[in-house]
Amino acid sequence: MKKKIVILGSTGSIGKQALTVVSDNVEKFELIGLSGWENINLLKEQIFKHKPKIAVVKNEYLAKKLKNSLSKHFNIKIMWGIRGLIELTTIEDTDLVVIAITGIASLIPTYEAIKKSKNIALASKESMVVAGEILTREAKSRNLNIIPIDSEHNAIFQCIGNERKENIAKIILTASGGSLYNLTESALNNVTVEEALNHPNWEMGEKITIDSATLMNKGLEVIEARWFFDIPVDKIEVIIHPQSYIHSMVKFIDGSIKAQISEHDMKLPIQYAMTYPERIKNNYPVIDLIKIKQLTFKSPNYKKFPCLKLAYKAIEIGGTMPAVLNAANEIAVNAFLNERIKIVEIPAIIQTTMKNHKVKTNPVIADIFDADYWARQEALALCVKNK
Ligand code: MG
């Protein structure tokens, strides 16, 4: 029996690699549907190759354009917008929905997929950061898996395996430190966009590369880990591991630590999330420990990188605060990328936005969107004021 797969965000970096996993294992997977939003040229190529039954794009105009570019003999339903995404995630007979669209746009499709009792492989950080409490509660009540694709959480997921939750003493998230970790405080003050975008180990989008440089990426991952593994935040520790070969670790009550080690290649966590609970062979790069020689570790510098502490604070406060942290960060990072603020101003903008927020506890999805919208306006006003 083939696993029937739907991929949201098939034209992005994670989505493309998920499709590679599908085409490397045609005997294991059948692609039912995909969404590509604006890049319809690539989407068209993917449709020719994988012959899905459903495709979703951003709007009606692009849907017509895509339809016209495909031959009449193509038996495919093309839809658009958020309704299209919802229909795609809730389509009958799918075994797994891979969610790899960026930003808070991933939240509604993720929520709807869970409500329709779909198992999910989740790459979109924001859903879990802003609404982890809601998503995991809904998934648990239906006995569903939300399998993490993000390399750290996928590593933790592998380390935990069948271990009992009460035996976990600590989750240890590893961080590369990003492009700026070794700079002095005064050098940090004058960092250019180009310097900040120069990540040592991973090739990623601009937003996440800046988040790595400020350590906010790790902060968001602390929040994700809290929900993915239903673990109190004081049991989640961050450690700087510049080589990034250990993707994360789990320490147990007897002092034993399990680590997941592999190359810097997202295809492995994507494949594991898609084949779970099976493991399958592949031809992806395998780590050569002799060549690597050494793995090093140090504590994070919270003073130089306050974003990490802000994330801990947001999840300790809970309710709508993580959504506010996430939204304020997105606005501040964007302002830095557009050279309107300095990188060191990012945490100050987030902190003030958080301070001005009236937290709503036990939020529903609508509260999350309200908080997100409010925080964006607030942070935007602060960015302008700082200028
Ligand atoms: Mg990560």
Boltz pocket constraint, residues with backbone or C-beta under 6 A from the ligand:
constraints:
  - pocket:
      binder: B
      contacts: [[A, 150], [A, 151], [A, 152], [A, 221]]
      max_distance: 6.0
